[in-house]
Amino acid sequence: MEYRAQLIDQGLSASTINVRLSAIRKLVCEARDNNLLDPVESARILTVPGVPTRGVRLGNWLTREEAKRLLAVPDRGSLIGKRAFAILSVLVYCALRRDELARLEMRHIQKREGRWVIADLVGKRGRVRTIPIPDAAKDALDDWLAAAGIQSGFLCRQLLRSGLVLGQRISSWTVWKTVVTAAKAAGINHLGPHDLRRSSAKFCRKAGGDIEQIQKLLGHEDISTTVLYLGTKQDIRQAVNDRIAL
C-alpha cells in the first residue's frame, strides 16, 4: 500500500498528508543536491504515487529521421534560408528556449576549454549556464553570420524582403514561425520550438549522455523536470496498455 494510503488509514487530514508528502519531497531533493542520493534514483522517488507532482502536457519528440527532414527544409542558398537553418540547428543541437535564441549575441559565442560554447547565457529565473556548440550547429551559425555580415551584436537579425539585414534582433514569434513553417514542409504535425528542446534532450540521452549533464544543458533547477523532458515517464509508441488482452 502506498504511503498516502497508509496516512489516510491513520486518520490524518488531507492537508496534513500533503504537508508530510511535501516534506519528503524536499528531503529527497536536499539529499540529491548534497550528493547523498543518486539523481536518477531521486527522480524515481519523486515520481512515485503519493508524492505530489505537477501535471504536464504531453510533448512531441522527433525521431532522428524527422530531425534530419526538418533540417533539410531551409533553402541554404538564400539568406533567409541560412537564417532558418541556423535557428533550427541551434534549437536541435543546443536545446535553447526560443526567447534565449532570439536574445543571443555575438559576445555569447566564445571558446572555453578548447571548444566553442554559448557562454554565460542567462535563462529562465535568472539561471546562468554555458552550452557547448556541436560542430554542425557552429557551421550553420558561421554560414549565416558570414552571409549576413554580422560581427557584433545580435546573432539572429530581422530581414527585409529586399535581403537587407537590420540591426534589430528577431522576436520569439519569429523563432516559433520558423520552426512551424519548416515542420509543415517536412510533414511533421504539432511541432513547436519547445519540442525541439525536448528532442535534443532525448537525443543526448539515447547517445549515452549523463542525465545530470543533460540537466545542465537544459538549465533545469530540478532533475525531475529533466526526466519529464526525456519522455521516460510514458512510452506512447510502445504503450503498456497495448499489452492488455481481455
C-alpha positions in Angstrom: 0.0 0.0 0.0 1.4 3.4 -0.9 2.4 5.9 1.7 -0.6 8.2 1.1 -3.0 5.3 1.8 -1.2 4.5 5.0 -1.5 8.1 6.2 -5.2 8.0 5.3 -5.6 4.9 7.4 -4.1 6.7 10.3 -7.0 9.2 10.2 -4.8 12.2 9.1 -6.4 15.1 7.3 -5.7 15.8 3.6 -3.8 19.0 4.5 -1.6 17.1 7.0 -0.9 14.4 4.4 0.1 16.9 1.8 2.4 18.6 4.2 4.2 15.3 5.1 4.5 14.3 1.4 5.9 17.8 0.6 8.4 17.4 3.4 9.5 14.0 1.9 9.9 15.6 -1.5 12.1 18.4 0.0 14.2 15.9 1.9 14.8 13.8 -1.3 15.8 17.0 -3.2 18.2 18.1 -0.5 19.8 14.6 -0.4 20.2 14.7 -4.1 21.7 18.2 -4.1 24.2 17.2 -1.4 25.3 14.1 -3.4 23.8 11.8 -0.8 21.3 10.3 -3.2 21.8 9.3 -6.9 20.0 11.8 -9.2 18.2 9.1 -11.2 17.1 7.3 -8.0 15.8 10.6 -6.6 13.8 11.3 -9.8 12.2 7.9 -9.4 11.3 8.5 -5.8 9.8 11.9 -6.7 7.6 10.4 -9.3 6.2 7.5 -7.4 2.4 7.5 -6.5 1.7 9.6 -3.4 4.4 12.2 -3.8 2.6 15.3 -5.3 3.9 16.3 -8.7 2.7 18.9 -11.2 0.8 17.7 -14.2 2.5 18.3 -17.6 1.3 18.5 -21.2 2.4 15.6 -23.3 5.1 16.9 -25.6 6.3 15.8 -29.0 9.7 14.2 -29.6 11.3 14.0 -33.0 12.9 10.8 -34.3 16.4 11.1 -35.8 14.8 10.7 -39.3 12.3 13.5 -38.6 15.0 15.8 -37.3 17.0 15.2 -40.5 14.0 16.0 -42.6 13.4 19.2 -40.6 16.9 20.4 -41.1 16.8 19.7 -44.8 13.9 22.0 -45.4 15.6 25.5 -45.5 17.0 26.7 -48.8 20.6 27.2 -47.7 21.3 29.1 -50.9 19.2 32.1 -49.7 19.8 34.5 -46.9 16.6 33.7 -45.1 17.2 30.0 -45.6 20.6 30.3 -44.0 19.0 32.1 -41.0 16.3 29.4 -40.8 18.9 26.6 -40.9 20.9 28.3 -38.2 17.8 28.7 -36.0 16.8 25.1 -36.4 20.3 23.8 -35.9 20.8 25.7 -32.6 17.5 24.5 -31.3 18.1 20.9 -32.2 21.7 20.7 -31.1 21.8 23.2 -28.2 18.3 22.8 -26.7 17.7 26.5 -26.2 14.4 28.1 -25.4 13.0 30.2 -28.2 13.5 33.5 -26.3 17.0 32.5 -25.4 17.8 32.0 -29.1 16.2 35.3 -30.0 18.4 37.2 -27.5 21.7 35.5 -28.4 24.6 38.0 -29.1 28.0 37.5 -30.6 29.5 38.0 -27.1 28.0 34.7 -26.0 29.9 32.8 -28.6 33.3 32.0 -27.0 35.9 29.4 -26.8 36.1 27.6 -23.5 38.4 24.6 -22.8 39.3 24.4 -26.5 35.8 24.3 -27.9 33.0 26.7 -28.9 30.3 27.4 -26.5 27.4 29.7 -25.8 28.9 31.2 -22.6 27.1 32.6 -19.6 23.6 32.6 -21.0 21.0 34.0 -18.6 17.9 31.7 -18.9 14.7 31.2 -17.0 14.5 32.6 -13.5 18.0 34.2 -14.0 19.8 30.9 -14.0 23.2 31.1 -15.9 24.6 28.3 -17.9 27.2 27.6 -20.6 26.1 25.5 -23.5 28.6 23.5 -25.8 28.0 24.1 -29.5 28.4 20.9 -31.6 30.2 21.4 -34.9 27.1 21.1 -37.0 25.4 23.9 -35.2 28.5 26.1 -35.3 28.9 25.6 -39.0 25.2 26.6 -39.5 25.8 29.7 -37.4 29.0 30.6 -39.2 27.4 30.3 -42.6 24.5 32.7 -41.6 26.8 35.2 -39.9 29.2 35.4 -42.8 26.4 35.8 -45.3 24.7 38.4 -43.2 27.9 40.3 -42.4 27.3 40.1 -38.7 30.4 40.6 -36.5 28.9 42.0 -33.3 25.5 42.4 -31.6 22.6 40.1 -32.0 23.1 36.8 -33.9 19.7 36.4 -35.4 18.6 39.7 -37.1 15.5 40.8 -38.8 15.5 40.6 -42.6 13.7 42.8 -45.1 12.3 41.2 -48.3 15.0 43.0 -50.2 17.5 41.0 -48.3 18.7 43.9 -46.2 19.8 42.7 -42.7 18.6 45.0 -39.9 20.3 45.6 -36.6 17.3 44.6 -34.5 17.0 41.0 -33.2 14.3 38.7 -34.2 11.4 38.0 -31.9 10.4 34.8 -30.1 7.5 34.8 -32.5 9.9 34.6 -35.5 11.6 31.6 -33.9 8.3 29.9 -33.4 7.2 30.7 -37.0 10.5 29.4 -38.4 10.0 26.0 -36.6 6.3 25.6 -37.5 6.9 26.5 -41.2 9.8 24.1 -41.5 7.8 21.3 -39.7 4.8 21.7 -42.0 7.1 21.5 -45.1 8.7 18.4 -43.6 5.3 16.8 -43.0 5.6 17.0 -39.2 2.5 18.0 -37.3 2.1 19.8 -34.0 5.7 20.8 -33.6 7.0 23.9 -31.8 10.4 25.2 -30.6 10.0 23.6 -27.2 9.5 20.2 -28.8 13.0 20.6 -30.4 14.3 21.3 -26.9 12.7 18.0 -25.7 14.0 16.2 -28.7 17.5 17.5 -28.1 17.5 16.2 -24.6 16.2 12.8 -25.7 18.9 12.5 -28.5 21.5 13.3 -25.8 20.2 10.5 -23.5 19.9 7.9 -26.3 23.5 8.7 -27.2 24.6 7.8 -23.7 24.6 11.3 -22.2 24.6 11.5 -18.4 21.3 12.8 -17.0 23.0 15.4 -14.8 24.9 16.8 -17.8 21.6 17.0 -19.7 20.1 18.8 -16.8 22.9 21.4 -17.0 22.4 21.7 -20.8 18.7 22.4 -20.4 19.2 24.7 -17.4 16.7 22.9 -15.2 16.7 23.6 -11.5 15.1 20.2 -10.7 16.3 17.0 -12.3 12.8 15.6 -12.2 11.9 18.2 -14.8 14.7 16.8 -17.0 13.3 13.3 -16.6 9.9 14.6 -17.9 11.7 16.1 -20.9 13.3 12.8 -21.7 9.9 11.3 -22.1 10.8 8.4 -19.7 7.6 8.7 -17.7 5.3 7.5 -20.5 6.1 5.4 -23.6 3.4 6.3 -26.2 4.9 4.3 -29.1 5.1 1.0 -27.1 2.4 1.8 -24.6 2.0 -0.6 -21.7 -1.8 -0.8 -22.2 -1.3 -2.2 -25.7 -0.5 -5.5 -23.9 -3.9 -5.8 -22.3 -5.7 -8.9 -23.6 -9.2 -9.3 -22.4 
